[in-house]
Amino acid sequence: MRAQQATGEGAERRRRGWLALSGNSNLSTAARSGHYIYTDQPDVAVKAIENVAKRATRQG
């Protein structure tokens, strides 16, 4: 049931809403992960954090 809630038109609309809050936003997904991405795919989580840090230092 939860997997179905994370997909579909309503979920897509919410994702677009989050992206619209910032002019410097990025959406990435970890397709082979559950809720705890940092344990399922730690490499994906680390890369996302590194990307945020890079973008923040370029703006600062």
Contacts in CASP RR format, 6 or more apart in sequence:
PFRMAT RR
TARGET T0000
AUTHOR 0000-0000-0000
METHOD contacts of the structure
MODEL  1
MRAQQATGEGAERRRRGWLALSGNSNLSTAARSGHYIYTDQPDVAVKAIE
NVAKRATRQG
5 11 0 8 1.000
15 27 0 8 1.000
18 25 0 8 1.000
18 27 0 8 1.000
19 25 0 8 1.000
19 27 0 8 1.000
24 55 0 8 1.000
24 59 0 8 1.000
26 51 0 8 1.000
26 55 0 8 1.000
28 44 0 8 1.000
28 48 0 8 1.000
30 37 0 8 1.000
30 40 0 8 1.000
30 41 0 8 1.000
30 44 0 8 1.000
30 45 0 8 1.000
32 40 0 8 1.000
32 41 0 8 1.000
33 40 0 8 1.000
33 41 0 8 1.000
33 44 0 8 1.000
34 40 0 8 1.000
37 44 0 8 1.000
37 45 0 8 1.000
38 45 0 8 1.000
END
